[in-house]
Amino acid sequence: MTSTKDELKVEDIALDDLDKKILHWYLIDARLSYRELAHKLGVSTTTVQSRTAKLEKAGIIRGYSAMFDHDKIGFQLTAITEVSVAKGKLLELEKEVAKMPQVLAVYDVTGLTDAMVIAKFKSRDDLSKFTKALLAMPFVERTNTHIVLTTVKEDFRLL
């Protein structure tokens, strides 16, 4: 990754304990104001503001969002789909799949398949259309879809 004068590279950032605490609190509640966070951490508001700006500039903080209960907003089906792709076309395909609105995650994986896709759906019909759209994409050789029966844990926050 090249960097300009105003852009920090992730490799240039050494996260200290304060940075980690700031990240931790943003994961718990991204709506915290600089002042509220400074009070929780026992530092100045300016310190929190400058550290947050540094973390954003380095691309460590990529955005802020709310966590939803997908079931309560109608997305009751979660599918994990294995995708096998023609040789040399994996990245091209993954970029297209990642644009699909139902898709939460796309991973390159080791093993018998090339990629894993995690997506959410409101109905079996939506899942069917998605699967058929995947199979119709150039370079997709086959898919194998798993339907989640029970979600024990679903939380991508890490720290």
C-alpha positions as a printed Julia matrix, in Angstrom:
159×3 Matrix{Float64}:
   0.0     0.0     0.0
   1.47    3.33   -0.98
   0.79    6.32    1.17
   0.58   10.01    0.58
   1.66   12.64    3.06
  -1.87   12.8     4.54
  -2.49    9.05    4.57
  -1.15    6.72    7.25
  -0.35    3.11    6.46
  -1.67    0.46    8.84
   1.91   -0.77    9.22
   2.81    2.7    10.57
   0.35    2.39   13.44
   1.37    0.69   16.64
  -1.75    0.31   18.75
  -1.1     1.08   22.4
  -3.41    0.3    25.32
  -5.33    3.56   24.92
  -5.99    2.91   21.22
  -7.22   -0.58   22.08
  -9.52    0.8    24.79
 -10.93    3.37   22.37
 -11.61    0.63   19.8
 -13.19   -1.55   22.48
 -15.61    1.17   23.56
 -16.57    2.0    19.97
 -17.44   -1.67   19.48
 -19.69   -1.56   22.54
 -21.33    1.76   21.59
 -20.27    3.63   18.46
 -22.57    6.5    19.44
 -20.35    7.57   22.35
 -19.29   11.2    22.08
 -15.63   12.11   22.43
 -16.45   13.64   25.81
 -18.27   10.52   27.08
 -15.45    8.27   25.91
 -12.79   10.56   27.42
 -14.62   10.43   30.75
 -14.76    6.6    30.66
 -11.05    6.38   29.85
  -9.85    9.16   32.15
  -8.2    11.18   29.37
  -8.94   14.49   27.67
 -11.54   14.91   24.97
  -8.81   16.19   22.65
  -6.82   12.99   23.18
  -9.82   10.83   22.23
 -10.57   13.01   19.22
  -6.99   12.93   17.9
  -6.6     9.18   18.52
  -9.92    8.47   16.79
  -8.86   10.61   13.8
  -5.55    8.7    13.62
  -7.37    5.34   13.7
  -9.77    6.49   10.97
  -6.99    7.87    8.78
  -5.08    4.58    9.06
  -8.18    2.66    7.97
  -8.44    0.77   11.26
 -11.81    2.4    11.93
 -13.61    2.07    8.59
 -17.0     3.31    9.73
 -19.61    3.26   12.44
 -22.84    1.28   12.44
 -25.65   -0.21   14.47
 -26.14   -3.92   15.15
 -29.55   -5.29   14.19
 -31.47   -8.36   15.2
 -31.91   -9.65   11.64
 -34.79  -11.95   12.61
 -36.79   -8.99   13.95
 -36.43   -7.1    10.66
 -37.5   -10.05    8.55
 -34.23  -11.76    7.61
 -34.95  -15.15    9.09
 -32.81  -17.29    6.77
 -29.04  -17.35    6.93
 -27.21  -19.28    4.23
 -23.57  -20.25    4.04
 -22.73  -21.07    0.44
 -19.61  -22.83   -0.77
 -18.62  -21.72   -4.27
 -16.3   -23.5    -6.69
 -14.89  -21.22   -9.37
 -13.1   -21.77  -12.68
  -9.35  -21.42  -12.36
  -8.04  -17.86  -12.28
 -11.42  -16.15  -11.95
 -11.91  -16.22   -8.16
 -11.21  -12.56   -7.37
 -13.33  -11.36  -10.27
 -16.26  -13.47   -9.11
 -15.88  -12.51   -5.44
 -16.02   -8.81   -6.27
 -19.33   -9.33   -8.08
 -20.8   -11.48   -5.31
 -19.76   -8.92   -2.68
 -21.91   -6.29   -4.44
 -25.09   -8.33   -3.91
 -27.22   -6.7    -1.17
 -27.99   -9.93    0.71
 -24.3   -10.78    1.14
 -22.71  -10.14    4.53
 -19.32  -11.77    3.94
 -17.23  -13.31    1.17
 -14.15  -15.34    2.04
 -11.37  -17.06    0.08
 -10.95  -20.44    1.74
  -8.77  -23.49    1.65
 -10.27  -26.92    1.06
 -12.5   -28.41   -1.6
 -14.2   -25.12   -2.51
 -12.77  -21.75   -3.41
 -15.0   -19.29   -1.58
 -17.59  -19.07    1.17
 -20.46  -16.6     1.08
 -22.61  -15.7     4.07
 -25.93  -14.1     3.19
 -29.32  -13.37    4.78
 -32.76  -13.74    3.24
 -36.38  -12.94    4.06
 -37.8   -16.0     2.29
 -36.95  -19.3     0.6
 -37.89  -17.63   -2.68
 -35.24  -14.92   -2.1
 -32.67  -17.62   -1.32
 -33.66  -19.53   -4.45
 -33.25  -16.45   -6.65
 -29.87  -15.71   -5.06
 -28.63  -19.28   -5.59
 -29.78  -19.29   -9.21
 -28.1   -15.91   -9.78
 -24.86  -17.31   -8.34
 -25.03  -20.38  -10.56
 -25.7   -18.2   -13.62
 -22.56  -16.13  -13.03
 -19.68  -16.78  -15.39
 -16.95  -18.94  -13.9
 -19.12  -20.51  -11.15
 -18.72  -24.25  -11.49
 -20.93  -25.29   -8.56
 -22.35  -24.21   -5.22
 -23.25  -26.02   -2.03
 -25.6   -24.11    0.25
 -26.02  -24.71    3.98
 -29.04  -23.27    5.79
 -28.45  -22.18    9.38
 -30.96  -23.83   11.7
 -30.0   -22.1    14.96
 -27.73  -19.13   15.49
 -25.77  -19.71   18.67
 -23.54  -16.65   18.27
 -23.32  -14.02   15.58
 -21.08  -11.12   16.46
 -18.18  -10.04   14.27
 -16.85   -7.54   16.8
 -13.39   -8.54   18.0
 -11.19   -7.03   20.69
